[in-house]
C-alpha cells in the first residue's frame, strides 16, 4: 500500500480523525520529529509530549511517546490534558529539546493535530518544519518501543507540567489584586484545556468565577468549533449578560488563544485585544521592548509603538515566524490575528491563560470595565474596525485564487484608494487610511480567509465584499 505524504502547515500537521489522522500516521510524524531532534540536538536528550481533550488525544500522545522512546529519546509525558502554554513552558523547565503536542487547537471536532516545538518551547521555524516533514518515513521506517517497556526502561515518565508553569506565572503577575477586586467573571473554556485554570488561580477571594463548557466533550456542543470568535462564543457572551458579569474570559480548545467579552455581552475582537495587551504592558506596567505582530493583525500596534517609542516588527502569519522574531529581539509581546499572544518572561508561545489574567489586571489597575478599556485604547490610537470572512476551498480553487490575486491591481477597495500591495504571506492591499485588506490561504485548514481593518466603521463590509470579488470567491 502506498502511504500518503504528510504536509506540515503553520504549526505542524492536522488531519481528519480516522481518515488521514490515524495511529500509523502519528507514528510516522513522530519518527520524522525524532530524527530531526537527534540531528539537531544529539542523542540522550528528552522531549515533552502533551495533549488536549479531543477524541483519543491521550492515546495518540502515548503512541508518539513510544516512537520517541524507540529512538532513544526520553519522554516527559503529561499526566492529563494540559494547556499548550503549560506544555511549552515544560520544555525549558525539564531541560528538554522540544515538544510534541497532540491537539488540533481551534479546528472542528472531527480533526486532531500534531504540533511541534523546539528547545525554547516556541514554534519551530519554517526551515525546521521542512526538515521534519521531509524526514517523515513510511510505516516501515518507524522505530517504536512498547509503552510498558519504555516506562520500565525510564524512557517514558509521566509528570505534572503545571508546577513549574505556575511558579513562573507568579513572577509575571500578582493575582492577589484581581482576587480582591470583587469582579464577577464568566469563564468559557470551550470544552478544552483551559477549564479550571482561572478558577484555581483566582478562587478564594472576593472575585467570583462562573465556568461554562468546562468538562470534556469532544463534539464541542453549542459552538461550531472551539475557536474564541463569534459565533462560537455567543453562548458564553449571553451567559455573561444573564449573570451580570463584568467580563467574559475565553480560552480555545488547547488554551493558547484568548477571547474576551465586555460587560454588555459584546465581543472584544482579537485586534482590539492585542492593542489592549500592548497598552497594558506599556502604560500600566511601564514595560518597554519590541512588539512583534503578523501582517494579519492591527496597525494600532504601529501607532502605539510610535507613541511609546518602541520598535514594531511585522512577520508572516503563524508563530513559526513570530516566535523566532520574539527570541531574536527580546520582544515585550508577540501575537497574531487569531487571538494568540506571547509575552516576555515566558516562553515564546501563545498563552491564553496569561493573556486573560493581564486583561483582568488591566481592569483592576484602571478601574475600567472592558468597554472602557477599548475607549481608552481608541483615545490613544483612534477607532479601528475589523472583520473576517472564511470560505472553504479545494486545492484547485486555492491556485486559481492565487493566480487572480497575483495579477490584481485594484485602484480602490471599499471606496478607499489603494496605496500599496504586500505579498509576503498572502495578498495584502494597503489603503489610504492606513487600513488593509488581506486574502490568505489558511495554513491549518482548507480555507481562504479575507480580512480587513479600517478606520471607517461603515466601510468594513464594502471592503470585505471587494476582497471577495477580487479573489473571485
Secondary structure, 3 states (H helix, E strand, C coil): CCCCCCCCCCCEEEEEECCCECHHHHHHHHHHHHHHHHHHHCCCCEEEEEECCCCCHHHHHHHHHHHHHHCCCEEEEECCCCCHHHHHHHHHHCCCCCEEEECCCCCCCCEEEEEEECCCCCECCHHHHHHHHHCCCCHHHCCCCCHHHHHHCCCEEEECCHHHHHHHHHHHCCCHHHHHCCCEEEEECCCCCCCCHHHHHHCCCCCEEEEECCCCCCCCCCCCCCCCCCCCCHHHHHHHHHCCCCEEEEECCCCCEEEEECCCCCEECHHHHHHHHHHHHHHHCCCCCCEEEECCCCCHHHHHHHHHCCCEEEECCCHHHHHHHHHHHCCCEEECCCCEEEECCCCCCCCHHHHHHHHHHHHHHHCCCHHHHHHHHHHHHCCCEEEEEEEECCHHHHHHHHHHHHHCCCCEECCEEEEEEECCCCEEEEECCCCEEEEEECCCCCEEEEEEEECCHHHHHHHHHHHHHHHCC
